Amino acid sequence: MFELKKITAESIPAALDKAMRYRLLNEPMEAESICLDVLALEPENQKALPMLILSLTDQFDRHLGEHVRRAQSLLDRIDGEFERLYYQGIIYERQAKEHVRRANPRSGHIAYDFLRRAMDTYAAADELSPSGNDDPVLRWNACVRIIEAYPEIEPAPETPMGPILLGD
């Protein structure tokens, strides 16, 4: 097998700029690879960790379960409760969007559940938000608009034994 080559510490800022460009070009696998290279050298790099989470969520259409687990596993390495909550909300929100895209009979209920989780997480992040940072509010509003735009996104129906519980 091949052995991965290591990047230099001096190249990290430029590498992270490239990772951002790859995400913007809708090439999340390339962005993921760059983030992994950075994290191999600096395991707690606070720019690479969120970018890796975003790169993984960009790939939910390909490997939902695996990429959700990988993204979730990175949250504890992010400094700051606000940041951890914010990125947790993004993971939930993007799971919801993937379920909407898949459009199976239960996907609207599953999407609703994940959007509500995202909204709850964004609300908690908003409580800790630094002054002038309305990112959680913007994400909350986006979730509300998604729910309003798709009539099939609704809570699971109640049963005589209580609500139907949907898995992660």
Phi and psi in degrees as a GROMACS rama.xvg file:
@    title "Ramachandran Plot"
@    xaxis  label "Phi"
@    yaxis  label "Psi"
@TYPE xy
-89.5953  150.78  PHE-2
-103.054  132.787  GLU-3
-68.9341  142.496  LEU-4
-89.9335  151.295  LYS-5
-96.0199  143.85  LYS-6
-87.3537  168.019  ILE-7
-94.778  155.719  THR-8
-60.0462  -35.1751  ALA-9
-66.6162  -23.0536  GLU-10
-88.0333  -5.41551  SER-11
-59.3061  -49.0855  ILE-12
-57.5901  -43.7572  PRO-13
-67.4481  -36.7911  ALA-14
-63.5042  -42.1867  ALA-15
-66.8764  -35.1394  LEU-16
-62.2261  -41.2262  ASP-17
-64.2491  -41.2754  LYS-18
-60.0279  -42.1789  ALA-19
-62.6401  -42.6364  MET-20
-62.9861  -41.0238  ARG-21
-62.9062  -38.3507  TYR-22
-63.0864  -42.9997  ARG-23
-66.2612  -27.0774  LEU-24
-86.3954  7.00001  LEU-25
61.0425  42.6918  ASN-26
-123.486  67.2699  GLU-27
-66.8743  -26.3216  PRO-28
-65.3466  -37.1851  MET-29
-68.6309  -41.4862  GLU-30
-63.0038  -42.4529  ALA-31
-58.1924  -46.722  GLU-32
-59.2068  -43.8516  SER-33
-63.8474  -43.7527  ILE-34
-60.9261  -39.854  CYS-35
-64.0091  -37.1866  LEU-36
-64.2816  -43.0612  ASP-37
-63.9631  -45.4349  VAL-38
-69.4229  -23.7374  LEU-39
-64.8933  -31.3642  ALA-40
-91.0346  -40.7827  LEU-41
-129.997  86.6119  GLU-42
-58.7382  -21.5835  PRO-43
-111.118  22.0891  GLU-44
-59.5159  118.709  ASN-45
-80.7406  -1.56512  GLN-46
-98.2211  -36.4136  LYS-47
-72.7924  -37.742  ALA-48
-61.1798  -52.634  LEU-49
-63.4436  -36.3583  PRO-50
-65.985  -36.0981  MET-51
-66.2005  -42.2942  LEU-52
-57.758  -47.5113  ILE-53
-64.2557  -39.4145  LEU-54
-63.3287  -38.8863  SER-55
-67.7516  -41.4538  LEU-56
-68.9318  -26.0055  THR-57
-64.856  -18.0754  ASP-58
-106.065  14.1758  GLN-59
-58.682  -25.6543  PHE-60
-68.6486  -19.0773  ASP-61
-99.013  -44.4187  ARG-62
-142.584  68.4202  HIS-63
-55.9452  -59.4608  LEU-64
-58.9832  -50.8793  GLY-65
-61.5018  -45.3992  GLU-66
-72.0132  -32.0314  HIS-67
-62.5894  -48.0436  VAL-68
-60.116  -43.3381  ARG-69
-65.0492  -44.5343  ARG-70
-62.5452  -44.9411  ALA-71
-60.4658  -38.4357  GLN-72
-66.798  -18.6485  SER-73
-85.9606  -18.3547  LEU-74
-57.9052  -41.2117  LEU-75
-64.9983  -18.802  ASP-76
-87.2823  -7.64042  ARG-77
-84.2955  128.946  ILE-78
-71.9568  137.003  ASP-79
95.027  126.995  GLY-80
-64.3346  -39.4285  GLU-81
-56.1304  -49.7846  PHE-82
-64.0582  -42.5354  GLU-83
-61.087  -44.4709  ARG-84
-64.2343  -43.9557  LEU-85
-59.7148  -47.7789  TYR-86
-72.1861  -29.8193  TYR-87
-62.2473  -41.992  GLN-88
-60.3234  -41.2062  GLY-89
-63.321  -40.6335  ILE-90
-60.3509  -47.0427  ILE-91
-61.109  -46.6655  TYR-92
-60.4712  -43.0839  GLU-93
-73.5438  -27.7434  ARG-94
-63.593  -43.5269  GLN-95
-59.0547  -46.768  ALA-96
-61.5831  -37.357  LYS-97
-66.9061  -38.2269  GLU-98
-67.158  -35.9372  HIS-99
-62.9401  -43.8131  VAL-100
-62.3061  -36.9177  ARG-101
-72.0586  -28.4833  ARG-102
47.852  55.6933  ALA-103
-97.4124  173.693  ASN-104
-57.1288  -30.4179  PRO-105
-99.1607  -2.61225  ARG-106
-61.7356  -33.3815  SER-107
-64.3816  -39.2459  GLY-108
-70.6497  -41.096  HIS-109
-65.6323  -43.6365  ILE-110
-60.4521  -42.6644  ALA-111
-59.0168  -46.0837  TYR-112
-58.9368  -46.0736  ASP-113
-69.1781  -35.8439  PHE-114
-65.4348  -40.0619  LEU-115
-64.843  -40.4361  ARG-116
-61.027  -43.9284  ARG-117
-60.2539  -45.7661  ALA-118
-63.1378  -42.3072  MET-119
-62.0156  -40.6479  ASP-120
-69.4857  -41.198  THR-121
-63.618  -37.6995  TYR-122
-62.421  -42.2838  ALA-123
-65.1349  -40.1918  ALA-124
-64.4805  -38.6431  ALA-125
-60.9791  -33.9618  ASP-126
-62.8616  -27.6136  GLU-127
-104.085  1.7855  LEU-128
-63.3264  134.102  SER-129
-63.6258  151.998  PRO-130
-54.4736  132.402  SER-131
85.8124  -1.3414  GLY-132
-107.091  100.625  ASN-133
-100.831  19.5473  ASP-134
-54.0604  -43.8057  ASP-135
-63.8955  -33.6974  PRO-136
-67.3173  -42.5605  VAL-137
-60.9149  -42.1921  LEU-138
-68.6515  -41.8773  ARG-139
-54.9346  -50.1128  TRP-140
-61.843  -38.124  ASN-141
-62.7329  -40.2043  ALA-142
-63.0941  -44.1022  CYS-143
-59.5109  -43.6648  VAL-144
-65.9729  -34.6178  ARG-145
-64.2897  -46.7221  ILE-146
-59.3356  -42.6598  ILE-147
-69.7201  -28.3757  GLU-148
-80.9849  -22.4907  ALA-149
-121.166  104.377  TYR-150
-60.401  -25.8535  PRO-151
-73.7251  -12.1637  GLU-152
-85.1043  104.026  ILE-153
-151.843  162.469  GLU-154
-62.2878  153.108  PRO-155
-64.6814  145.579  ALA-156
-66.8364  152.39  PRO-157
-76.9988  148.024  GLU-158
-118.416  168.652  THR-159
-57.0009  -22.0229  PRO-160
-97.7974  5.22979  MET-161
117.804  -171.943  GLY-162
-69.1174  151.236  PRO-163
-71.8269  125.874  ILE-164
-90.1275  129.164  LEU-165
-104.642  139.762  LEU-166
-77.5612  169.079  GLY-167
